[in-house]
Amino acid sequence: MIYNPILRGFNPDPSMIRVRDDYYIATSTFEWFPGVQIHHSRDLVNWRLLTHPLQRVSQLDLRGAQSSGGVWAPHLSYDNGIFYLIYTDVKNRKGPYKDTHNYMVTAADILGPWSEPVYLNSSGFDPALFHDDDARKWLVNMRWDFRKGRSRFSGIVLQEYSPDEKKLVGPVREISKGSRLGVTEGPQLYKRAEYYYLLLAEGGTGYNHAATLAKSRHIEGPYEFDPEYPLLTTIDSPEHPLLKAGHGSLVQTQGGEWFMAHLCARPLPGRMLCPLGRETALQRVEWTEEGWLRLAGGGKLPQLKVPSPGLREHRFPKLPEKDDFEKDELNNHFQTLRIPAEDSWLSLSERPGYLRLRGQESLYSWNRQSMVARRLQHYRAEAETCVEFDPEHYMQMAGLICYYDEADHFYLLISRDEERGKHVRLIVSRLGACDEPDGAAVSIEGWESCRLKVAVETDKVQFYCSENEISWIPVGPSLDLGQLSDEYEGKLGFTGTFIGMCVQDLAGTRKHADFDYFRYKEFL
């Protein structure tokens, strides 16, 4: 069986392909670096995080990117021995305007090296490249209309791409206004028999999300919608465990079966908050005699368990719970915030067996933060690290963080000031207002190292510190994990909760902290 979600934790906007016996899914990474996650499977049941293709600033410069800006909805495709990755780099997402620049990189191997980017256009987001069987290539994307009285999501546009000229050529054609669900985005083009199919994300990427399908005998349209649309949605089933279902991507197996990867989210019990972010699930789909798709299990709701295609099982080594930082590079489950893991602020070699981070800007910065973090993927989990840090004053801080964005995060930090000396304390940033809960400080004067831990139990978050890993001291009250959600108090965000290590030196002297290990443990 396939157990959903297949990609847990923040992994939205899946773009899925098959190349011979290998399946790949690309997902959005927004302001986290390196850009785009690509997962790999050979049986559709077992998946591993394989690579991040956008690893150079020349491909993706996220400095100054707004939170939930950066990389939106990548599209992965393969043609004639070449992998193509299309992505949007969002420079502004707020207000009536959208600054959405679309690029393409290519590689002969999924592991790279990936090329320098080719600029495509900026008319909207969610671009996708379609390779027709006559060797022509076409780009589709949603088009944004900022004018008063107009629908912001104004339709899907199509333009030809010339590989020889490395640019879009010919007229821009609007091929669909979308269905009555509106908020039409995420276009994916396919061809089956004599029809072109346009798979769309509609209704908005929240709880009204859906996947719809339209078809035409001509690539430029007109496209007619499935009379029984949408194909997939949870809009009328708020109690369903996989909400926000939509933004689909199709793949055909070696045996001719069809599956659809799609976005979903698992809310906290009894609460419409999803701190794990939007995830990726997989559904079996079937074609009707009239040439439309239906979920194989019937209805429009995503299934938690889906029969696999029966491919030969292919398991991958399980990621160890504990990372001792013995390797030359960070494991690929770690990402950094907006900037690459460069020697100027991060080192795994200066003190072997330790991750050394040099303090840079504050947690409210959109530029140069020293943060290394991984996704929270489970509602019952612990994360732990051990820090050696000798701060000289209150502007130097290091510790363990649960981070959604600059406005909403929980930070268990080590610092020093005149009243408390060297200490551990808890800082909570809620909707941009920073506070320290009463009594949320512990003196650690004289400690050579300090262990920091966070325990997540459904929607409760509790921090601890310890000198010896035997006796753990609670620091601060239990906090609400629901605060670290896309939709908290009306927030419109698109990422998810990260847990990791960070250092700040607001005096600019780049004081360093050494992290001995990082442990992430899931509880069933």
N, C-alpha and C positions, 0 to 999 in steps of 0.2 A: 504493500500500500504506500501511497504518497501521503504524508502527513503535513497538513498546512498549519501555519505558513512554512514554506520550504526555506525561505531566507528570513530569519528572525531578527528583530531589531531594525532600526532605520535602514531600509533598502527599498525605496519607492521607484515607481515609473519603470517597470521592467521592460527590457527589449531583449527578446529571446531568439536565438538562431540555432540551427544544427549544421555542423560541418562534418560530413561522413558520420562517424560514431560518437562525436563529441557535441555536447550541448553547452551553450554559453548564455548567461544572462548578464546584461549591463544594467546598472542602477545609478540613480542620482546621488551626488555627494554634497551639493550646495557649497558651503564655505569651507569644507574640510579638504585637506590636501594629503596625498595626491588625489587627483580627480578621477571619478568614475570607478565603481567597483565592478569587477567581472568575476562571476562565479562560474564553476565548471561542474558538469556531471556527465556520466556515461549511461546512467540508468533511470534518470529523472527522479530518483528517490534520494540518493546520497549526493550532497553538494559540498563543494569547498570554495573558499575565497581564493581565487587564483592570482589576480593581478590588479594593479591600478595603472591604466595606460597613460594618463596625463601626469607625468612626473617632473616636467621641467617648467620653469616660469615662462619660458618662451611659448609653451603650449597653453598655459593657464596661469594668469597673474591675479591672485585673489586678494592682494593687499588693498584694504579699503572697501572690500565687498561687504554689503549689508548682510546682516544675519538672514538666513534663508534666501540669499542671493547666490551668485556663483553658478555652479553647474546644475542646470535643469534638464531633466528628461533626455538622457543620451539615447542614441539609436545605433545599434550594432547590426552590420550586415556583412555578407561575404559574397564575392563574385570573382571567378576566374583566378583563384589563388591569392586574392587580396582581401584582407579585413578592412572594413570602413567603419569609422566611428564618427558620428555627427553629434554635436553637443551645443547647447546654448550657454553662454557666459553672461549672466544677468548682472549688469552694473547698477541698475536702479529698478526696484520693483514697487515702489510706493508712489501714491498720488495718481494722477490721470495718465501719466506717461510710463512707458516701459522701455528701458535701454537694454535690448536683448540681441546680443551679437552671436551669430551662428557660424560654426567652424566645422572643418572636417580634418581628421588625421587618418593615416592608413598604415598598415603593416602587413608584411608577408607571414608573420607569426603572431599568434595571439599574445605571446609574451613580449612582443616588440623586437627591436626598437620601433616605436611609433614615430611617424614623420612630424615635421613641423606643420602647424595648422594652415589650412587654406580657408580664407575668409569667404563666406557664402552670402549672407544678407543679415538684416537687422529688423525685418518687418514684423516679427513675432517670435514665438518660442515653439518648442516641441518639434524641431525639424526631423525628418526621416528621409532616407535615400532609398529609392526603389530602382532595382535593376531589371529592366524589361527583357523579354526574350529576343528582341531585335537588337540588343546590345546598347540601346539608349538608356540613359540614367536620368531620373527625375527626383527633384526635391519637393517635398510637401511640408508645409508648416502652417500653424494657425496664424492669423493676421490680427494685430492689435489696432483698435480704432479709439483714439483718445478724445474725439470730438464730442461736444455736448449733444445729448439726445441720441447718441449712437450706442449700439451694443459694443462693449469693449471687445468681446470675442466675436469678431465680425465675419469669420468664415475661414475656410481652408483654401490655401493657394498652392498652385503647382507651377514649377518652372524647370526647364531642362538644365542638366549639368553637363558641361563639356569636359571630359577627362584631359583632352589635349590642351585646352586653354586654361584648365583649372579654375573655372568660374561658371556661374550661371549664365545661360544664354537664352535668347528668345523671349517671347511674351510671358508675362505673369498672368495666369488664369485662375479665377476663383472657381473651384469645382464643387464646393458644398457650403451651404449656410448652416448646416447641422440640423438636428431634429428640434422638436418643440421643447426638449429638455434644456437646451441652451448651454452656455459656457462650453462651447465646442472646442476641443483641443486634442493633443496626443494622436495626430493622424498616423495611421500605418497603412501602407498600400500592399496588396497582394494580388496575384493573378491565379485563377483556377478555371480550367477549361476556357470558355470564351468570355469570362467575366473578369473585370477588375473589381476588387473589393476594397472598401475604405472602412477600416476599423477605427472608431473614434472613442475618446474619453469625453463624457458629457456630464452635465449637472454640477460641476465643480468638484474639486478633489476632496471634499469633506463628506459628510454623511449622506448627501444627495448624489453621490458619485455613481456613474454607470458606464457600461460599455455598450456601444451601438454599432450596427453594421449596415452599410449601404453598398450597392453594386451598380456597375455600368458596363456596357459593352465597349466603351471607349474610355481611355485613361483620363481625358479631359471632361468626362461626364456627358450628359447629366446623370447623377447618382440617385437611385431610388432607395429609400430606407426599408428595411425589413418591416412589414406591417405589424409584426408582433414585438417591436423593439420595446425596451432594451434587451440585449442578450443577457446581461448580468447586472444586478444591482441589489442593494440591501435597503433601499430608501424606505420601504414599507415594513421593514422588520428590524426595528431598533434593538430588539433583544438578541439578535443573531451574534454569535461570537466573532465573526469576521465581518466587520463593518467597512464602510468607505470603498466597497468593491468597485473597481473600474480600471481604466487605463490598461487595456489588454494588448497582448502580443502573441501571435500564433506560430506554431511550429508543427511540422509533420514528421513523424518518426520513420525509421527505416522500414517498418511494417505497414506504413500508410495510415496510421492512426493520427488524430489531431489533438493537440493540447493548447491551452491558452494560459500563459502566465499573466497575472494581474496584480494590481495594487490592492492591499487590504490593511486593516488596522484592528488591533485587539484592545478594546477599552477596558479600563479598570472595572471590576464588578460593581454594577449599579451606578456607574458614573460615565458620562460621555467625555471622557478624557483618555488620551492614548499616549502615555509617556514613552512607550517603546518606539513611537513613531510609526510611519507607514511602512508596511512590510510587503513581501512578495509571496503569493500563493499560486497554485497550479491546478487547473481544471481540465478534465477530459471533455472535448466537444465533438459533435457529430454534424454532418451535413444532411439537410433534408432533401427530398426530391426536387423541391422548388429552388434549391441552391442557397439556402440560409443555414446559419449555424444555430445549434441548440446545445445547452449543457447536457452531457450524457446522462446525468441523473435526473433530468427533468427540472422544470421550474427555472427560476432566475437567481436563486441564492447559491453562493459558493459553498462547496462541501469541505468539511474538515478532513475527511479521508477519501482518497480517490484511488481507484484501481490503477496500478502502474501498467505500462505496456508490456511488462514481462521481459524486459531486456536483461541480459546477464548482469548480475549484481556486481557493483564496483564500489567498494568502500574506500574511503580515504583515511589516512592517519588522523586520529583525534588530536585536536590542539591541546597541548598540556595546560593544566590549570595555572601553573606557575611559570613565569618568565624570569629567568635569572640574569638576563642581559649578558649572556656569554657569547653572543654572535656579533658579527661586524655590522649588522643592520637590524633595525626594528622589525619584529614580525609584522606581517601585512594586515593584521587586525587593528594595529595602532594607526591612527592618523594624527596629523598636526593641524592647528587652526590657522588657515589662510596662507601660511608660509611653509616652504620645504624644510625638512629636517637637515639643516646645514650645520657645518662645523662651527660657525660663528656663535651658535647658542646651544648645540646639542652634541654630545660625544659619547660613544661607547668604547673608546680606546684610551682616553686619558687616564681613566682608572678602571682597568679591566674588571669585568664582572659587575659594573655599576653603570647606570644611566645618569650622566651628568647633564644637568640643565642649568643654563645661565639665565638669570632673571632679566626680563625685558619690560614690556609695558603692562598696564593694568588689565584686569579682567573685563573692563569696559572698552578696550581698544579694538578697533577693526583693522589694525595694522600688524604689529609685531608682538604677539604673545608667545611665551614659552610654555606650550601645553602639548602633552602627548596623551591621547585618550583612546578608548575603544567604546563600541556601542554597548549599552545595556540591552540585553536580549531576552531577559527572563524576569518574571515578576517575583521570583524568590531567588536571590543571589547575594553573594558577598564579594567585595573587592578589598584588597589589602596591599599595603606597601610599607617599606621601611626606609626612613629618610635620615641622612646625616646632613645637618644644616646648622650653621653657626651664625645667625643673623646679628648684625651690629646695631640695628635700630629698627624702628617701626616701619620703615619704607621697604624693608626686605622681608619677603614672605615666601613660603614653599609648603606644599602639602598635597592633599587628596581632594579631588573635586567631582561633584555631580553637576554636569553642565548641560543646559539647553541652549542658552545664548547669554549675551552680556547682561540682559535684563533679569533673567531667571536662572539662578544657580545656587548651590550649597557648597561652601568651601571650608574644609577643616585644615587650618593652616598653622604653621610654626612661625613665630616672629619674636620680637623683643621690644619692650618699651620700658619707660622709667618706673612705672608702678609695678608691673608684673614680672619684670625680667624676661628670661626666655620662657615661652609658654606655648601651649596649643589652645586655639580658640576657634569657634565656629562663626562664620559669617553667612548670612542669608540675604540674597538679593531677590526681591519680589517685585516684579513689574518695574524694575529700574530703581527701586528704593532699597538701599543697603542698610542692614541692621545686624546687631549682635544679640542673640537671645540672652536673657539674664542668667548668670551662672554658667555660661557656656565657655569657660576658660579653665585650663589646668596648667599649673606650674610644672615645667620640666627642666628647671635649672639643674645643671650638672649631668643631664642625660647625654650620653655620647651619640645615641641614635634614638629614634622614636618610630614606633610602629603605628600606623594609622589604618583604620578599617571603617567601612560602611556596610551596613546590612540592609537589604531591601526585602520587605515582607509585604507583598501585595502593594498597598499604597502608602506604607509606612517606611520611613528612612531614618536609621539611627546611626550616628557616628561614634567611634571609640578611639582611644589611644592607649598605648602600652609601652613600657620600657623593656619588658622581658618576654612578651608573647604568651604569658601565662595569665596574668591578671589584667583584664581589659577594663578601662575606665570609661563610662559613657560621657560623651561631651555634648551638652545641649539636649533639648527635647527631641522627641520624635517629630519628624517633618513630613509634609505631604508630598509624595512623589507626583501626584496629579498636577502640581505646579509646573513640572517640567514637561509640559505637553504643548502640542501645536495650537490647541484651541483654548488654553487656560485664560479665563476672564476675557474672552473675545479676541485673544491673540490670533493672528493669521500667520502661523509659522509652518514650516515644511520639513523639519528635521526630526530629531529625537534625542533622548537622553544619552549622554556620553559620561563615562567614568574614567578618570585618569589623574595624571600628575602634572603639576605646573609650578612655576617659580616666577616671582615678580621682584624687580629692583627698581623702585620708582625714583631712586636717586641717580640712576644711570650708570652705576658702577659694575653692573652685571655680576653680582654675587651669585655663586653657584650652589646648588644642592645636589647631593648624590643619592640616587634611589637604588637600593640593593636588589629589589625584586618587585614584581607586580603579580598579584594572584587574583584571578577571577574564577569564582566557583558558583555553579548553578545548583540549586536544590530542587528536587522533584516534588 
